[in-house]
Amino acid sequence: MAHIDCDLYASVVEAYEGVRPFMLPGGYIAFDDPLTSTCLGAFEAVEELLIRRDRLHAEQAFPHLVYRAPFIASTPMS
């Protein structure tokens, strides 16, 4: 499990890309701040990377966005 608690776009991107290679299939990634109105950059990063690029769907949306990692750690996603 990875718990990403970042407020800014760049911070979320850095944290997600940093933990992504180490996630095992079925592992959870929780984002703490994307639903906070003062953290729009965090929401934009989650939308761009997880939803659009990696095509993940949230398994929980409140109080945190939670995604399950379907990818294999050693296989880069394009």
mmCIF file of the N, C-alpha and C atoms, coordinates in Angstrom:
data_MODEL
# 
_entry.id   MODEL 
# 
loop_
_atom_site.group_PDB 
_atom_site.id 
_atom_site.type_symbol 
_atom_site.label_atom_id 
_atom_site.label_alt_id 
_atom_site.label_comp_id 
_atom_site.label_asym_id 
_atom_site.label_entity_id 
_atom_site.label_seq_id 
_atom_site.pdbx_PDB_ins_code 
_atom_site.Cartn_x 
_atom_site.Cartn_y 
_atom_site.Cartn_z 
_atom_site.occupancy 
_atom_site.B_iso_or_equiv 
_atom_site.pdbx_formal_charge 
_atom_site.auth_seq_id 
_atom_site.auth_comp_id 
_atom_site.auth_asym_id 
_atom_site.auth_atom_id 
_atom_site.pdbx_PDB_model_num 
ATOM 1   N N  . MET A 1 1  ? 0.838   -1.176 0.000   1.00 0.00 ? 1  MET A N  1 
ATOM 2   C CA . MET A 1 1  ? 0.000   0.000  0.000   1.00 0.00 ? 1  MET A CA 1 
ATOM 3   C C  . MET A 1 1  ? 0.881   1.236  0.000   1.00 0.00 ? 1  MET A C  1 
ATOM 4   N N  . ALA A 1 2  ? 0.447   2.213  -0.779  1.00 0.00 ? 2  ALA A N  1 
ATOM 5   C CA . ALA A 1 2  ? 1.104   3.521  -0.796  1.00 0.00 ? 2  ALA A CA 1 
ATOM 6   C C  . ALA A 1 2  ? 0.058   4.568  -0.430  1.00 0.00 ? 2  ALA A C  1 
ATOM 7   N N  . HIS A 1 3  ? 0.411   5.463  0.465   1.00 0.00 ? 3  HIS A N  1 
ATOM 8   C CA . HIS A 1 3  ? -0.468  6.559  0.855   1.00 0.00 ? 3  HIS A CA 1 
ATOM 9   C C  . HIS A 1 3  ? 0.221   7.846  0.452   1.00 0.00 ? 3  HIS A C  1 
ATOM 10  N N  . ILE A 1 4  ? -0.331  8.528  -0.538  1.00 0.00 ? 4  ILE A N  1 
ATOM 11  C CA . ILE A 1 4  ? 0.274   9.741  -1.072  1.00 0.00 ? 4  ILE A CA 1 
ATOM 12  C C  . ILE A 1 4  ? -0.495  10.941 -0.529  1.00 0.00 ? 4  ILE A C  1 
ATOM 13  N N  . ASP A 1 5  ? 0.200   11.758 0.237   1.00 0.00 ? 5  ASP A N  1 
ATOM 14  C CA . ASP A 1 5  ? -0.401  12.921 0.890   1.00 0.00 ? 5  ASP A CA 1 
ATOM 15  C C  . ASP A 1 5  ? 0.313   14.172 0.397   1.00 0.00 ? 5  ASP A C  1 
ATOM 16  N N  . CYS A 1 6  ? 0.003   14.569 -0.838  1.00 0.00 ? 6  CYS A N  1 
ATOM 17  C CA . CYS A 1 6  ? 0.614   15.744 -1.461  1.00 0.00 ? 6  CYS A CA 1 
ATOM 18  C C  . CYS A 1 6  ? -0.480  16.687 -1.934  1.00 0.00 ? 6  CYS A C  1 
ATOM 19  N N  . ASP A 1 7  ? -0.183  17.964 -1.901  1.00 0.00 ? 7  ASP A N  1 
ATOM 20  C CA . ASP A 1 7  ? -1.172  18.972 -2.278  1.00 0.00 ? 7  ASP A CA 1 
ATOM 21  C C  . ASP A 1 7  ? -0.994  19.505 -3.699  1.00 0.00 ? 7  ASP A C  1 
ATOM 22  N N  . LEU A 1 8  ? 0.199   19.446 -4.224  1.00 0.00 ? 8  LEU A N  1 
ATOM 23  C CA . LEU A 1 8  ? 0.517   20.077 -5.500  1.00 0.00 ? 8  LEU A CA 1 
ATOM 24  C C  . LEU A 1 8  ? 0.660   19.058 -6.621  1.00 0.00 ? 8  LEU A C  1 
ATOM 25  N N  . TYR A 1 9  ? 0.399   19.504 -7.836  1.00 0.00 ? 9  TYR A N  1 
ATOM 26  C CA . TYR A 1 9  ? 0.484   18.649 -9.014  1.00 0.00 ? 9  TYR A CA 1 
ATOM 27  C C  . TYR A 1 9  ? 1.833   17.939 -9.090  1.00 0.00 ? 9  TYR A C  1 
ATOM 28  N N  . ALA A 1 10 ? 2.912   18.720 -9.068  1.00 0.00 ? 10 ALA A N  1 
ATOM 29  C CA . ALA A 1 10 ? 4.251   18.148 -9.225  1.00 0.00 ? 10 ALA A CA 1 
ATOM 30  C C  . ALA A 1 10 ? 4.577   17.156 -8.115  1.00 0.00 ? 10 ALA A C  1 
ATOM 31  N N  . SER A 1 11 ? 4.127   17.421 -6.914  1.00 0.00 ? 11 SER A N  1 
ATOM 32  C CA . SER A 1 11 ? 4.396   16.521 -5.790  1.00 0.00 ? 11 SER A CA 1 
ATOM 33  C C  . SER A 1 11 ? 3.677   15.190 -5.968  1.00 0.00 ? 11 SER A C  1 
ATOM 34  N N  . VAL A 1 12 ? 2.439   15.240 -6.423  1.00 0.00 ? 12 VAL A N  1 
ATOM 35  C CA . VAL A 1 12 ? 1.681   14.002 -6.652  1.00 0.00 ? 12 VAL A CA 1 
ATOM 36  C C  . VAL A 1 12 ? 2.328   13.197 -7.771  1.00 0.00 ? 12 VAL A C  1 
ATOM 37  N N  . VAL A 1 13 ? 2.719   13.866 -8.847  1.00 0.00 ? 13 VAL A N  1 
ATOM 38  C CA . VAL A 1 13 ? 3.373   13.176 -9.963  1.00 0.00 ? 13 VAL A CA 1 
ATOM 39  C C  . VAL A 1 13 ? 4.649   12.498 -9.479  1.00 0.00 ? 13 VAL A C  1 
ATOM 40  N N  . GLU A 1 14 ? 5.475   13.223 -8.749  1.00 0.00 ? 14 GLU A N  1 
ATOM 41  C CA . GLU A 1 14 ? 6.744   12.675 -8.254  1.00 0.00 ? 14 GLU A CA 1 
ATOM 42  C C  . GLU A 1 14 ? 6.516   11.483 -7.329  1.00 0.00 ? 14 GLU A C  1 
ATOM 43  N N  . ALA A 1 15 ? 5.562   11.616 -6.410  1.00 0.00 ? 15 ALA A N  1 
ATOM 44  C CA . ALA A 1 15 ? 5.289   10.526 -5.461  1.00 0.00 ? 15 ALA A CA 1 
ATOM 45  C C  . ALA A 1 15 ? 4.720   9.305  -6.176  1.00 0.00 ? 15 ALA A C  1 
ATOM 46  N N  . TYR A 1 16 ? 3.753   9.514  -7.059  1.00 0.00 ? 16 TYR A N  1 
ATOM 47  C CA . TYR A 1 16 ? 3.136   8.385  -7.766  1.00 0.00 ? 16 TYR A CA 1 
ATOM 48  C C  . TYR A 1 16 ? 4.146   7.673  -8.653  1.00 0.00 ? 16 TYR A C  1 
ATOM 49  N N  . GLU A 1 17 ? 4.902   8.438  -9.436  1.00 0.00 ? 17 GLU A N  1 
ATOM 50  C CA . GLU A 1 17 ? 5.883   7.814  -10.320 1.00 0.00 ? 17 GLU A CA 1 
ATOM 51  C C  . GLU A 1 17 ? 6.984   7.135  -9.511  1.00 0.00 ? 17 GLU A C  1 
ATOM 52  N N  . GLY A 1 18 ? 7.250   7.625  -8.306  1.00 0.00 ? 18 GLY A N  1 
ATOM 53  C CA . GLY A 1 18 ? 8.258   7.010  -7.454  1.00 0.00 ? 18 GLY A CA 1 
ATOM 54  C C  . GLY A 1 18 ? 7.834   5.679  -6.869  1.00 0.00 ? 18 GLY A C  1 
ATOM 55  N N  . VAL A 1 19 ? 6.560   5.559  -6.483  1.00 0.00 ? 19 VAL A N  1 
ATOM 56  C CA . VAL A 1 19 ? 6.093   4.306  -5.869  1.00 0.00 ? 19 VAL A CA 1 
ATOM 57  C C  . VAL A 1 19 ? 5.574   3.308  -6.897  1.00 0.00 ? 19 VAL A C  1 
ATOM 58  N N  . ARG A 1 20 ? 5.163   3.782  -8.034  1.00 0.00 ? 20 ARG A N  1 
ATOM 59  C CA . ARG A 1 20 ? 4.536   2.930  -9.049  1.00 0.00 ? 20 ARG A CA 1 
ATOM 60  C C  . ARG A 1 20 ? 5.361   1.698  -9.421  1.00 0.00 ? 20 ARG A C  1 
ATOM 61  N N  . PRO A 1 21 ? 6.671   1.828  -9.635  1.00 0.00 ? 21 PRO A N  1 
ATOM 62  C CA . PRO A 1 21 ? 7.452   0.641  -10.004 1.00 0.00 ? 21 PRO A CA 1 
ATOM 63  C C  . PRO A 1 21 ? 7.533   -0.419 -8.900  1.00 0.00 ? 21 PRO A C  1 
ATOM 64  N N  . PHE A 1 22 ? 7.230   -0.042 -7.681  1.00 0.00 ? 22 PHE A N  1 
ATOM 65  C CA . PHE A 1 22 ? 7.339   -0.976 -6.555  1.00 0.00 ? 22 PHE A CA 1 
ATOM 66  C C  . PHE A 1 22 ? 5.997   -1.591 -6.148  1.00 0.00 ? 22 PHE A C  1 
ATOM 67  N N  . MET A 1 23 ? 4.911   -1.143 -6.777  1.00 0.00 ? 23 MET A N  1 
ATOM 68  C CA . MET A 1 23 ? 3.589   -1.659 -6.424  1.00 0.00 ? 23 MET A CA 1 
ATOM 69  C C  . MET A 1 23 ? 3.394   -3.061 -6.983  1.00 0.00 ? 23 MET A C  1 
ATOM 70  N N  . LEU A 1 24 ? 2.866   -3.931 -6.154  1.00 0.00 ? 24 LEU A N  1 
ATOM 71  C CA . LEU A 1 24 ? 2.533   -5.277 -6.592  1.00 0.00 ? 24 LEU A CA 1 
ATOM 72  C C  . LEU A 1 24 ? 1.100   -5.296 -7.096  1.00 0.00 ? 24 LEU A C  1 
ATOM 73  N N  . PRO A 1 25 ? 0.774   -6.172 -8.040  1.00 0.00 ? 25 PRO A N  1 
ATOM 74  C CA . PRO A 1 25 ? -0.610  -6.255 -8.499  1.00 0.00 ? 25 PRO A CA 1 
ATOM 75  C C  . PRO A 1 25 ? -1.543  -6.473 -7.310  1.00 0.00 ? 25 PRO A C  1 
ATOM 76  N N  . GLY A 1 26 ? -2.608  -5.678 -7.260  1.00 0.00 ? 26 GLY A N  1 
ATOM 77  C CA . GLY A 1 26 ? -3.567  -5.774 -6.170  1.00 0.00 ? 26 GLY A CA 1 
ATOM 78  C C  . GLY A 1 26 ? -3.257  -4.856 -5.007  1.00 0.00 ? 26 GLY A C  1 
ATOM 79  N N  . GLY A 1 27 ? -2.082  -4.213 -5.029  1.00 0.00 ? 27 GLY A N  1 
ATOM 80  C CA . GLY A 1 27 ? -1.737  -3.259 -3.979  1.00 0.00 ? 27 GLY A CA 1 
ATOM 81  C C  . GLY A 1 27 ? -2.585  -1.996 -4.106  1.00 0.00 ? 27 GLY A C  1 
ATOM 82  N N  . TYR A 1 28 ? -2.721  -1.280 -3.015  1.00 0.00 ? 28 TYR A N  1 
ATOM 83  C CA . TYR A 1 28 ? -3.564  -0.086 -3.012  1.00 0.00 ? 28 TYR A CA 1 
ATOM 84  C C  . TYR A 1 28 ? -2.736  1.184  -2.994  1.00 0.00 ? 28 TYR A C  1 
ATOM 85  N N  . ILE A 1 29 ? -3.221  2.192  -3.709  1.00 0.00 ? 29 ILE A N  1 
ATOM 86  C CA . ILE A 1 29 ? -2.632  3.519  -3.715  1.00 0.00 ? 29 ILE A CA 1 
ATOM 87  C C  . ILE A 1 29 ? -3.735  4.475  -3.259  1.00 0.00 ? 29 ILE A C  1 
ATOM 88  N N  . ALA A 1 30 ? -3.515  5.133  -2.135  1.00 0.00 ? 30 ALA A N  1 
ATOM 89  C CA . ALA A 1 30 ? -4.498  6.068  -1.587  1.00 0.00 ? 30 ALA A CA 1 
ATOM 90  C C  . ALA A 1 30 ? -3.955  7.486  -1.708  1.00 0.00 ? 30 ALA A C  1 
ATOM 91  N N  . PHE A 1 31 ? -4.813  8.375  -2.168  1.00 0.00 ? 31 PHE A N  1 
ATOM 92  C CA . PHE A 1 31 ? -4.459  9.791  -2.302  1.00 0.00 ? 31 PHE A CA 1 
ATOM 93  C C  . PHE A 1 31 ? -5.266  10.573 -1.289  1.00 0.00 ? 31 PHE A C  1 
ATOM 94  N N  . ASP A 1 32 ? -4.574  11.343 -0.487  1.00 0.00 ? 32 ASP A N  1 
ATOM 95  C CA . ASP A 1 32 ? -5.179  12.026 0.646   1.00 0.00 ? 32 ASP A CA 1 
ATOM 96  C C  . ASP A 1 32 ? -5.899  13.314 0.259   1.00 0.00 ? 32 ASP A C  1 
ATOM 97  N N  . ASP A 1 33 ? -5.343  14.116 -0.644  1.00 0.00 ? 33 ASP A N  1 
ATOM 98  C CA . ASP A 1 33 ? -5.842  15.479 -0.829  1.00 0.00 ? 33 ASP A CA 1 
ATOM 99  C C  . ASP A 1 33 ? -6.550  15.832 -2.139  1.00 0.00 ? 33 ASP A C  1 
ATOM 100 N N  . PRO A 1 34 ? -6.662  14.984 -3.143  1.00 0.00 ? 34 PRO A N  1 
ATOM 101 C CA . PRO A 1 34 ? -7.244  15.433 -4.406  1.00 0.00 ? 34 PRO A CA 1 
ATOM 102 C C  . PRO A 1 34 ? -8.675  15.954 -4.308  1.00 0.00 ? 34 PRO A C  1 
ATOM 103 N N  . LEU A 1 35 ? -9.414  15.570 -3.294  1.00 0.00 ? 35 LEU A N  1 
ATOM 104 C CA . LEU A 1 35 ? -10.803 16.028 -3.186  1.00 0.00 ? 35 LEU A CA 1 
ATOM 105 C C  . LEU A 1 35 ? -10.949 17.300 -2.360  1.00 0.00 ? 35 LEU A C  1 
ATOM 106 N N  . THR A 1 36 ? -9.839  17.834 -1.873  1.00 0.00 ? 36 THR A N  1 
ATOM 107 C CA . THR A 1 36 ? -9.855  19.084 -1.117  1.00 0.00 ? 36 THR A CA 1 
ATOM 108 C C  . THR A 1 36 ? -9.853  20.243 -2.100  1.00 0.00 ? 36 THR A C  1 
ATOM 109 N N  . SER A 1 37 ? -10.723 21.210 -1.883  1.00 0.00 ? 37 SER A N  1 
ATOM 110 C CA . SER A 1 37 ? -10.889 22.302 -2.851  1.00 0.00 ? 37 SER A CA 1 
ATOM 111 C C  . SER A 1 37 ? -9.631  23.141 -3.040  1.00 0.00 ? 37 SER A C  1 
ATOM 112 N N  . THR A 1 38 ? -8.733  23.148 -2.094  1.00 0.00 ? 38 THR A N  1 
ATOM 113 C CA . THR A 1 38 ? -7.501  23.929 -2.230  1.00 0.00 ? 38 THR A CA 1 
ATOM 114 C C  . THR A 1 38 ? -6.370  23.129 -2.879  1.00 0.00 ? 38 THR A C  1 
ATOM 115 N N  . CYS A 1 39 ? -6.644  21.905 -3.297  1.00 0.00 ? 39 CYS A N  1 
ATOM 116 C CA . CYS A 1 39 ? -5.615  21.034 -3.867  1.00 0.00 ? 39 CYS A CA 1 
ATOM 117 C C  . CYS A 1 39 ? -5.979  20.594 -5.273  1.00 0.00 ? 39 CYS A C  1 
ATOM 118 N N  . LEU A 1 40 ? -6.349  21.544 -6.113  1.00 0.00 ? 40 LEU A N  1 
ATOM 119 C CA . LEU A 1 40 ? -6.768  21.196 -7.470  1.00 0.00 ? 40 LEU A CA 1 
ATOM 120 C C  . LEU A 1 40 ? -5.652  20.561 -8.286  1.00 0.00 ? 40 LEU A C  1 
ATOM 121 N N  . GLY A 1 41 ? -4.414  20.945 -8.023  1.00 0.00 ? 41 GLY A N  1 
ATOM 122 C CA . GLY A 1 41 ? -3.292  20.344 -8.731  1.00 0.00 ? 41 GLY A CA 1 
ATOM 123 C C  . GLY A 1 41 ? -3.174  18.861 -8.443  1.00 0.00 ? 41 GLY A C  1 
ATOM 124 N N  . ALA A 1 42 ? -3.462  18.471 -7.207  1.00 0.00 ? 42 ALA A N  1 
ATOM 125 C CA . ALA A 1 42 ? -3.426  17.057 -6.837  1.00 0.00 ? 42 ALA A CA 1 
ATOM 126 C C  . ALA A 1 42 ? -4.488  16.296 -7.615  1.00 0.00 ? 42 ALA A C  1 
ATOM 127 N N  . PHE A 1 43 ? -5.678  16.868 -7.739  1.00 0.00 ? 43 PHE A N  1 
ATOM 128 C CA . PHE A 1 43 ? -6.750  16.213 -8.501  1.00 0.00 ? 43 PHE A CA 1 
ATOM 129 C C  . PHE A 1 43 ? -6.377  16.097 -9.968  1.00 0.00 ? 43 PHE A C  1 
ATOM 130 N N  . GLU A 1 44 ? -5.787  17.159 -10.529 1.00 0.00 ? 44 GLU A N  1 
ATOM 131 C CA . GLU A 1 44 ? -5.387  17.133 -11.933 1.00 0.00 ? 44 GLU A CA 1 
ATOM 132 C C  . GLU A 1 44 ? -4.340  16.045 -12.195 1.00 0.00 ? 44 GLU A C  1 
ATOM 133 N N  . ALA A 1 45 ? -3.404  15.872 -11.281 1.00 0.00 ? 45 ALA A N  1 
ATOM 134 C CA . ALA A 1 45 ? -2.381  14.840 -11.447 1.00 0.00 ? 45 ALA A CA 1 
ATOM 135 C C  . ALA A 1 45 ? -2.999  13.448 -11.409 1.00 0.00 ? 45 ALA A C  1 
ATOM 136 N N  . VAL A 1 46 ? -3.900  13.211 -10.459 1.00 0.00 ? 46 VAL A N  1 
ATOM 137 C CA . VAL A 1 46 ? -4.569  11.910 -10.363 1.00 0.00 ? 46 VAL A CA 1 
ATOM 138 C C  . VAL A 1 46 ? -5.376  11.651 -11.629 1.00 0.00 ? 46 VAL A C  1 
ATOM 139 N N  . GLU A 1 47 ? -6.094  12.652 -12.083 1.00 0.00 ? 47 GLU A N  1 
ATOM 140 C CA . GLU A 1 47 ? -6.902  12.490 -13.292 1.00 0.00 ? 47 GLU A CA 1 
ATOM 141 C C  . GLU A 1 47 ? -6.017  12.190 -14.507 1.00 0.00 ? 47 GLU A C  1 
ATOM 142 N N  . GLU A 1 48 ? -4.938  12.932 -14.654 1.00 0.00 ? 48 GLU A N  1 
ATOM 143 C CA . GLU A 1 48 ? -4.064  12.764 -15.812 1.00 0.00 ? 48 GLU A CA 1 
ATOM 144 C C  . GLU A 1 48 ? -3.331  11.418 -15.794 1.00 0.00 ? 48 GLU A C  1 
ATOM 145 N N  . LEU A 1 49 ? -2.746  11.072 -14.656 1.00 0.00 ? 49 LEU A N  1 
ATOM 146 C CA . LEU A 1 49 ? -1.907  9.871  -14.597 1.00 0.00 ? 49 LEU A CA 1 
ATOM 147 C C  . LEU A 1 49 ? -2.689  8.585  -14.379 1.00 0.00 ? 49 LEU A C  1 
ATOM 148 N N  . LEU A 1 50 ? -3.525  8.566  -13.361 1.00 0.00 ? 50 LEU A N  1 
ATOM 149 C CA . LEU A 1 50 ? -4.188  7.312  -13.012 1.00 0.00 ? 50 LEU A CA 1 
ATOM 150 C C  . LEU A 1 50 ? -5.399  7.028  -13.884 1.00 0.00 ? 50 LEU A C  1 
ATOM 151 N N  . ILE A 1 51 ? -6.197  8.044  -14.132 1.00 0.00 ? 51 ILE A N  1 
ATOM 152 C CA . ILE A 1 51 ? -7.438  7.825  -14.887 1.00 0.00 ? 51 ILE A CA 1 
ATOM 153 C C  . ILE A 1 51 ? -7.174  7.786  -16.388 1.00 0.00 ? 51 ILE A C  1 
ATOM 154 N N  . ARG A 1 52 ? -6.532  8.817  -16.917 1.00 0.00 ? 52 ARG A N  1 
ATOM 155 C CA . ARG A 1 52 ? -6.340  8.886  -18.369 1.00 0.00 ? 52 ARG A CA 1 
ATOM 156 C C  . ARG A 1 52 ? -5.206  7.987  -18.859 1.00 0.00 ? 52 ARG A C  1 
ATOM 157 N N  . ARG A 1 53 ? -4.043  8.098  -18.235 1.00 0.00 ? 53 ARG A N  1 
ATOM 158 C CA . ARG A 1 53 ? -2.893  7.336  -18.733 1.00 0.00 ? 53 ARG A CA 1 
ATOM 159 C C  . ARG A 1 53 ? -2.952  5.862  -18.353 1.00 0.00 ? 53 ARG A C  1 
ATOM 160 N N  . ASP A 1 54 ? -3.149  5.595  -17.043 1.00 0.00 ? 54 ASP A N  1 
ATOM 161 C CA . ASP A 1 54 ? -3.098  4.211  -16.566 1.00 0.00 ? 54 ASP A CA 1 
ATOM 162 C C  . ASP A 1 54 ? -4.457  3.524  -16.569 1.00 0.00 ? 54 ASP A C  1 
ATOM 163 N N  . ARG A 1 55 ? -5.513  4.270  -16.861 1.00 0.00 ? 55 ARG A N  1 
ATOM 164 C CA . ARG A 1 55 ? -6.880  3.751  -16.982 1.00 0.00 ? 55 ARG A CA 1 
ATOM 165 C C  . ARG A 1 55 ? -7.354  2.992  -15.738 1.00 0.00 ? 55 ARG A C  1 
ATOM 166 N N  . LEU A 1 56 ? -7.029  3.552  -14.576 1.00 0.00 ? 56 LEU A N  1 
ATOM 167 C CA . LEU A 1 56 ? -7.483  2.964  -13.321 1.00 0.00 ? 56 LEU A CA 1 
ATOM 168 C C  . LEU A 1 56 ? -8.809  3.592  -12.905 1.00 0.00 ? 56 LEU A C  1 
ATOM 169 N N  . HIS A 1 57 ? -9.570  2.870  -12.131 1.00 0.00 ? 57 HIS A N  1 
ATOM 170 C CA . HIS A 1 57 ? -10.844 3.352  -11.612 1.00 0.00 ? 57 HIS A CA 1 
ATOM 171 C C  . HIS A 1 57 ? -10.781 3.348  -10.096 1.00 0.00 ? 57 HIS A C  1 
ATOM 172 N N  . ALA A 1 58 ? -11.274 4.413  -9.494  1.00 0.00 ? 58 ALA A N  1 
ATOM 173 C CA . ALA A 1 58 ? -11.250 4.513  -8.035  1.00 0.00 ? 58 ALA A CA 1 
ATOM 174 C C  . ALA A 1 58 ? -12.146 3.441  -7.426  1.00 0.00 ? 58 ALA A C  1 
ATOM 175 N N  . GLU A 1 59 ? -11.632 2.778  -6.402  1.00 0.00 ? 59 GLU A N  1 
ATOM 176 C CA . GLU A 1 59 ? -12.437 1.806  -5.658  1.00 0.00 ? 59 GLU A CA 1 
ATOM 177 C C  . GLU A 1 59 ? -13.097 2.469  -4.464  1.00 0.00 ? 59 GLU A C  1 
ATOM 178 N N  . GLN A 1 60 ? -12.573 3.607  -4.088  1.00 0.00 ? 60 GLN A N  1 
ATOM 179 C CA . GLN A 1 60 ? -13.153 4.393  -2.991  1.00 0.00 ? 60 GLN A CA 1 
ATOM 180 C C  . GLN A 1 60 ? -12.914 5.851  -3.337  1.00 0.00 ? 60 GLN A C  1 
ATOM 181 N N  . ALA A 1 61 ? -13.901 6.700  -3.093  1.00 0.00 ? 61 ALA A N  1 
ATOM 182 C CA . ALA A 1 61 ? -13.762 8.105  -3.429  1.00 0.00 ? 61 ALA A CA 1 
ATOM 183 C C  . ALA A 1 61 ? -13.892 9.030  -2.234  1.00 0.00 ? 61 ALA A C  1 
ATOM 184 N N  . PHE A 1 62 ? -14.220 8.515  -1.062  1.00 0.00 ? 62 PHE A N  1 
ATOM 185 C CA . PHE A 1 62 ? -14.334 9.382  0.103   1.00 0.00 ? 62 PHE A CA 1 
ATOM 186 C C  . PHE A 1 62 ? -13.951 8.618  1.353   1.00 0.00 ? 62 PHE A C  1 
ATOM 187 N N  . PRO A 1 63 ? -13.167 9.138  2.220   1.00 0.00 ? 63 PRO A N  1 
ATOM 188 C CA . PRO A 1 63 ? -12.597 10.491 2.226   1.00 0.00 ? 63 PRO A CA 1 
ATOM 189 C C  . PRO A 1 63 ? -11.327 10.604 1.383   1.00 0.00 ? 63 PRO A C  1 
ATOM 190 N N  . HIS A 1 64 ? -10.810 9.492  0.853   1.00 0.00 ? 64 HIS A N  1 
ATOM 191 C CA . HIS A 1 64 ? -9.622  9.517  0.011   1.00 0.00 ? 64 HIS A CA 1 
ATOM 192 C C  . HIS A 1 64 ? -9.911  8.769  -1.286  1.00 0.00 ? 64 HIS A C  1 
ATOM 193 N N  . LEU A 1 65 ? -9.225  9.181  -2.346  1.00 0.00 ? 65 LEU A N  1 
ATOM 194 C CA . LEU A 1 65 ? -9.305  8.421  -3.591  1.00 0.00 ? 65 LEU A CA 1 
ATOM 195 C C  . LEU A 1 65 ? -8.394  7.211  -3.454  1.00 0.00 ? 65 LEU A C  1 
ATOM 196 N N  . VAL A 1 66 ? -8.928  6.017  -3.698  1.00 0.00 ? 66 VAL A N  1 
ATOM 197 C CA . VAL A 1 66 ? -8.153  4.781  -3.550  1.00 0.00 ? 66 VAL A CA 1 
ATOM 198 C C  . VAL A 1 66 ? -8.229  3.988  -4.849  1.00 0.00 ? 66 VAL A C  1 
ATOM 199 N N  . TYR A 1 67 ? -7.074  3.595  -5.338  1.00 0.00 ? 67 TYR A N  1 
ATOM 200 C CA . TYR A 1 67 ? -6.969  2.818  -6.569  1.00 0.00 ? 67 TYR A CA 1 
ATOM 201 C C  . TYR A 1 67 ? -6.234  1.524  -6.270  1.00 0.00 ? 67 TYR A C  1 
ATOM 202 N N  . ARG A 1 68 ? -6.542  0.480  -7.037  1.00 0.00 ? 68 ARG A N  1 
ATOM 203 C CA . ARG A 1 68 ? -5.835  -0.791 -6.904  1.00 0.00 ? 68 ARG A CA 1 
ATOM 204 C C  . ARG A 1 68 ? -4.884  -0.929 -8.082  1.00 0.00 ? 68 ARG A C  1 
ATOM 205 N N  . ALA A 1 69 ? -3.666  -1.314 -7.800  1.00 0.00 ? 69 ALA A N  1 
ATOM 206 C CA . ALA A 1 69 ? -2.639  -1.432 -8.825  1.00 0.00 ? 69 ALA A CA 1 
ATOM 207 C C  . ALA A 1 69 ? -2.780  -2.753 -9.578  1.00 0.00 ? 69 ALA A C  1 
ATOM 208 N N  . PRO A 1 70 ? -3.152  -2.707 -10.863 1.00 0.00 ? 70 PRO A N  1 
ATOM 209 C CA . PRO A 1 70 ? -3.268  -3.936 -11.642 1.00 0.00 ? 70 PRO A CA 1 
ATOM 210 C C  . PRO A 1 70 ? -1.979  -4.299 -12.362 1.00 0.00 ? 70 PRO A C  1 
ATOM 211 N N  . PHE A 1 71 ? -1.031  -3.371 -12.392 1.00 0.00 ? 71 PHE A N  1 
ATOM 212 C CA . PHE A 1 71 ? 0.162   -3.563 -13.195 1.00 0.00 ? 71 PHE A CA 1 
ATOM 213 C C  . PHE A 1 71 ? 1.214   -4.354 -12.433 1.00 0.00 ? 71 PHE A C  1 
ATOM 214 N N  . ILE A 1 72 ? 2.113   -4.944 -13.194 1.00 0.00 ? 72 ILE A N  1 
ATOM 215 C CA . ILE A 1 72 ? 3.220   -5.695 -12.612 1.00 0.00 ? 72 ILE A CA 1 
ATOM 216 C C  . ILE A 1 72 ? 4.390   -4.732 -12.486 1.00 0.00 ? 72 ILE A C  1 
ATOM 217 N N  . ALA A 1 73 ? 5.020   -4.713 -11.349 1.00 0.00 ? 73 ALA A N  1 
ATOM 218 C CA . ALA A 1 73 ? 6.051   -3.734 -11.016 1.00 0.00 ? 73 ALA A CA 1 
ATOM 219 C C  . ALA A 1 73 ? 7.165   -3.660 -12.060 1.00 0.00 ? 73 ALA A C  1 
ATOM 220 N N  . SER A 1 74 ? 7.584   -4.773 -12.624 1.00 0.00 ? 74 SER A N  1 
ATOM 221 C CA . SER A 1 74 ? 8.712   -4.757 -13.546 1.00 0.00 ? 74 SER A CA 1 
ATOM 222 C C  . SER A 1 74 ? 8.315   -4.404 -14.970 1.00 0.00 ? 74 SER A C  1 
ATOM 223 N N  . THR A 1 75 ? 7.041   -4.264 -15.248 1.00 0.00 ? 75 THR A N  1 
ATOM 224 C CA . THR A 1 75 ? 6.587   -3.956 -16.605 1.00 0.00 ? 75 THR A CA 1 
ATOM 225 C C  . THR A 1 75 ? 6.162   -2.503 -16.697 1.00 0.00 ? 75 THR A C  1 
ATOM 226 N N  . PRO A 1 76 ? 6.915   -1.665 -17.426 1.00 0.00 ? 76 PRO A N  1 
ATOM 227 C CA . PRO A 1 76 ? 6.516   -0.259 -17.564 1.00 0.00 ? 76 PRO A CA 1 
ATOM 228 C C  . PRO A 1 76 ? 5.238   -0.152 -18.397 1.00 0.00 ? 76 PRO A C  1 
ATOM 229 N N  . MET A 1 77 ? 4.383   0.767  -17.985 1.00 0.00 ? 77 MET A N  1 
ATOM 230 C CA . MET A 1 77 ? 3.143   0.989  -18.735 1.00 0.00 ? 77 MET A CA 1 
ATOM 231 C C  . MET A 1 77 ? 3.407   2.111  -19.738 1.00 0.00 ? 77 MET A C  1 
ATOM 232 N N  . SER A 1 78 ? 2.803   2.011  -20.899 1.00 0.00 ? 78 SER A N  1 
ATOM 233 C CA . SER A 1 78 ? 2.987   3.051  -21.914 1.00 0.00 ? 78 SER A CA 1 
ATOM 234 C C  . SER A 1 78 ? 1.737   3.884  -22.044 1.00 0.00 ? 78 SER A C  1 
# 
